[in-house]
Amino acid sequence: MSSLDSLRDKLATAHRWAAEFGFSEGIDTHLSVRASAETMLVTPFGVHWSAMQPDYLIEARFDGSVISGAYELERSAACIHGAIYLRHSDTGAVLHSHMLHATAIACIEGGTVEMIHQNSARFADRIHYDRAYSGVAFPQEEGERIAEAVSQAPIVFLQNHGVIVTGSGIEVAFDDLYYLDRACRLQAIAAGLGSPAIVLQDETLAKTAEQIESVRERNAFAHFRALQDVSALREVGRAPTSDRILAHGDD
Ligand SMILES: [Zn+2]
């Protein structure tokens, strides 16, 4: 499998799992990976994430011009993702979601991810809160404004809108998206229990964040491979072969 085919396969898998985990919204929002120094693979407009296939994905330049793809490239997808890749050469994946619990935090006065659990500690000092909203991200300027926000932190909460999670590649970014959702869900549940949440002490928070950071990338790859294995299991109706397990060591 060529590296572009492998990227297509991974990004399609990420879409299907994101849908299953509740990160999708209709046929809106978009996920992408950098395919080269000038191009990206990105969500096609009109395909439900749960049905995403590798060859449905659009290959486009960062200016939004389409290289290949049978579907339309949605305008805000081109604006947001292209601007981020252009500005951040180390970014390999950009995930934009309106997932409900994180977005709810972005919709309340002064909302932040509270440091009340190890899944929250993972995001200590890794989130920028963009406290402005100027409508749907159609204009190129809005994409560039969001790209500038990514300069502050790899994860951005967009007020009254949703979240942007960026990373060096799809495995790392998807893992962050997953745990960000878990942290935000937990925060919402805890808020409804009637007692104040217990915020981690500074020293404990710093130690926990460091512990998670030391294994975050390794665990992200293991997590994504586990999801790929479940996808393969569903497709062929059998457990991963020993060949597939061994192949993991070559990635
Ligand atoms: Zn959006």
Residues whose N, C-alpha, C, O or C-beta is under 5 A from the ligand:
A	BS01	ZN	G162
